Amino acid sequence: MQFRNVTCPSPATQALDPFGDTIRDIEIWRDGKKVIGVDLILQAFESNYMIATAIERKRPDFTLTPRFVLLDPEKDIYAAAKV
């Protein structure tokens, strides 16, 4: 697997918004062929982290790119978790 057009996104600069720049034009190559139908997104988080997601497009006209949201573990995760 090879990733092309990868650059480091600029970190967040505002205290109220922990997300910095987003890189969306990353190419995925496997066995010398470009992988079609998968979007790889690299999102800066705060000043020291990056989040990468890969999204498979089911249709050629699929253009939805999610916006990351900050979760509150107490409210969003723990309350719904079953132990």
C-alpha positions as a printed Julia matrix, in Angstrom:
83×3 Matrix{Float64}:
   0.0    0.0    0.0
   1.31   3.43  -0.92
  -0.08   6.88  -0.12
   0.68   9.81  -2.42
   0.09  13.57  -2.09
   0.34  13.3    1.7
   1.21  16.55   3.41
   1.06  17.52   7.06
  -2.06  19.57   7.81
  -1.56  22.82   9.7
  -2.5   22.5   13.39
  -5.39  24.25  15.06
  -4.77  27.88  15.92
  -7.92  28.74  17.85
  -8.6   27.52  21.38
 -12.33  27.13  20.72
 -11.88  24.96  17.62
  -9.46  22.03  18.14
  -9.47  21.11  14.44
  -6.85  22.47  12.06
  -6.5   21.95   8.32
  -7.85  18.98   6.4
  -5.99  17.18   3.59
  -8.36  15.47   1.15
  -6.42  14.85  -2.07
  -4.42  11.85  -0.82
  -4.09   9.03  -3.35
  -4.02   5.36  -2.36
  -2.03   2.94  -4.54
  -1.87  -0.83  -4.25
   0.2   -3.17  -6.42
   1.05  -0.26  -8.74
  -2.61   0.69  -9.35
  -4.55   3.64  -7.99
  -7.35   2.6   -5.63
 -10.63   4.09  -6.84
 -13.67   4.62  -4.64
 -11.92   5.33  -1.33
 -11.35   8.8    0.11
  -8.52   9.15   2.62
  -8.82  12.24   4.8
  -6.16  13.59   7.18
  -7.39  16.09   9.8
  -5.19  18.09  12.18
  -6.34  17.92  15.8
  -5.07  20.42  18.35
  -1.35  21.16  17.91
   0.18  17.69  18.17
  -2.22  15.17  16.64
  -3.74  14.05  13.34
  -6.78  11.9   12.64
  -6.96   9.81   9.46
 -10.13   8.27   8.08
 -10.78   6.19   4.99
 -14.27   6.29   3.51
 -15.45   3.93   0.79
 -17.74   5.56  -1.73
 -20.61   3.28  -2.71
 -21.58   5.36  -5.75
 -19.48   7.46  -8.15
 -21.48  10.59  -7.2
 -20.84  10.14  -3.46
 -19.36  13.4   -2.13
 -20.13  13.39   1.59
 -17.06  14.24   3.64
 -17.78  14.14   7.36
 -16.81  16.94   9.71
 -15.17  15.64  12.82
 -16.86  16.57  16.08
 -15.43  16.52  19.57
 -17.18  13.97  21.78
 -17.74  14.21  25.51
 -16.97  10.66  26.78
 -19.19  11.06  29.85
 -22.22  12.16  27.86
 -21.69  10.59  24.43
 -20.06   7.24  25.19
 -20.16   6.1   28.82
 -23.88   6.75  29.26
 -24.69   4.46  26.33
 -22.1    1.76  27.12
 -23.28  -1.5   28.58
 -20.85  -3.23  30.92
